[in-house]
Amino acid sequence: MTLGLAVPVVILLLAVSTLGGWPVTRAVLHQASRSADAGEAHAAAQEADESDGPEGERAQTVLRGGTWIGFLERLAVTGSLMIGQPEVVAVVVAVKGLGRYPELRQNPGASERFVIGTLASLVWAAALGYLGRWLLV
C-alpha cells in the first residue's frame, strides 16, 4: 500500500476502533446484564447488599472514567497491532487491571462490568488492529 493511502487507512481504523468500540462495548454489557445467569447473580448480590450488577448505578460510579480509559485502551491496542507490536497489549491490560484492582476487590458488580467491558473492547480493538495490519502489509 502506498504511503498516500496508508495514512488515511491508519487514521480511519484508529478512529473506528476508538470511537466505534464504545457502542460495541455498551451493547455487550447490556446483553450480559440480560442473560439468565446475570439475573440470578444480580438478585443474590442485591440481597447481600454487595453490588447492583454490571449495569447498575453503583458499578458505573465505582468505575468512573471508564469511557475515557476505554478510548485510550482501544487506541493503544489497535495502534500497537497495526505496527506489529502485540506485546503492548499485555502492558495495556496489566496497567488497566492494576489501576482498577482496589475498586474491583470491593465491588463484585463493578468487577463483572470491568471484565466484560474490557474483553469486548479488546476484541473490537484487536480485530481492527489486525485488519489494519493486513491492509498495510
C-alpha positions in Angstrom: 0.0 0.0 0.0 1.3 3.4 -0.9 2.1 5.9 1.9 -0.6 8.3 0.5 -3.2 5.7 1.0 -1.7 4.2 4.2 -2.1 7.4 6.3 -5.9 7.7 5.8 -6.4 4.0 6.4 -4.5 4.2 9.7 -6.4 7.3 10.8 -9.8 5.8 9.8 -9.1 2.5 11.6 -7.9 4.2 14.7 -11.0 6.4 14.8 -13.3 3.5 14.2 -11.6 1.4 16.8 -11.5 4.2 19.4 -15.0 5.7 18.9 -16.8 2.6 17.5 -15.7 0.4 20.4 -17.8 2.5 22.8 -21.3 1.4 21.4 -20.0 -2.1 20.9 -18.9 -2.4 24.5 -22.2 -0.8 25.8 -24.2 -3.3 23.7 -22.2 -6.3 25.0 -22.6 -5.0 28.6 -26.4 -4.6 28.0 -26.7 -8.1 26.6 -24.7 -9.6 29.5 -26.9 -7.9 32.1 -30.0 -9.5 30.4 -28.6 -13.1 30.3 -30.2 -15.8 32.5 -27.2 -16.2 34.8 -26.8 -12.4 35.3 -30.3 -12.3 36.8 -29.6 -14.9 39.5 -26.2 -13.4 40.4 -27.7 -9.9 40.3 -30.5 -10.8 42.7 -28.2 -12.6 45.1 -25.8 -9.7 45.2 -28.6 -7.3 45.9 -29.9 -9.4 48.8 -26.4 -9.4 50.2 -26.1 -5.7 49.5 -22.7 -6.3 47.8 -23.4 -4.9 44.4 -26.0 -3.8 42.0 -24.8 -5.8 38.9 -22.8 -4.8 35.9 -25.3 -2.2 34.6 -26.2 -0.8 37.9 -25.5 2.8 39.0 -23.2 1.7 41.8 -21.0 -0.3 39.5 -20.9 2.5 37.0 -20.0 5.0 39.7 -17.2 2.8 41.1 -15.7 2.5 37.6 -15.8 6.2 36.8 -13.6 7.3 33.9 -14.2 4.0 32.2 -15.3 5.6 28.9 -12.0 7.6 28.6 -9.9 4.6 29.7 -11.7 2.5 27.0 -10.9 5.1 24.3 -7.3 5.1 25.2 -7.1 1.3 25.6 -8.6 0.8 22.1 -6.3 3.4 20.6 -3.2 1.8 22.1 -4.3 -1.8 21.2 -5.3 -1.1 17.6 -2.2 1.1 17.0 0.2 -1.4 18.5 -1.2 -4.3 16.5 -1.1 -2.3 13.3 2.6 -1.6 13.8 3.3 -5.2 14.7 3.9 -4.8 18.5 1.3 -7.2 20.1 3.3 -7.2 23.4 2.0 -3.7 24.0 -1.5 -5.2 24.6 -0.2 -7.1 27.6 1.1 -3.8 29.1 -2.3 -2.1 28.5 -4.2 -4.9 30.2 -1.7 -5.0 33.1 -1.9 -1.2 33.7 -5.7 -1.3 33.4 -6.1 -4.2 35.8 -3.6 -2.9 38.4 -5.1 0.6 38.3 -8.6 -0.8 39.0 -7.7 -3.5 41.5 -8.7 -1.7 44.7 -12.2 -0.8 43.3 -12.7 -4.3 41.8 -11.9 -6.0 45.0 -14.7 -4.2 46.9 -17.5 -4.4 44.3 -18.4 -7.6 42.5 -20.8 -5.8 40.2 -18.0 -3.5 39.1 -15.7 -6.4 38.7 -18.1 -8.2 36.4 -18.6 -4.9 34.4 -14.9 -4.4 34.2 -14.1 -7.9 32.8 -17.0 -7.9 30.3 -16.3 -4.4 29.1 -12.6 -4.9 28.8 -12.9 -8.2 26.8 -15.5 -6.6 24.5 -13.2 -3.6 24.0 -10.1 -5.6 23.5 -11.7 -7.9 20.9 -13.0 -5.0 18.9 -9.7 -3.2 19.0 -7.7 -6.3 18.2 -9.9 -7.1 15.2 -9.4 -3.6 13.8 -5.7 -3.7 14.6 -5.2 -6.9 12.7 -7.4 -5.7 9.9 -5.1 -2.6 9.7 -2.0 -4.7 9.7 -3.4 -6.9 6.9 -4.3 -3.9 4.8 -1.0 -2.2 5.4 1.3 -5.1 4.6 
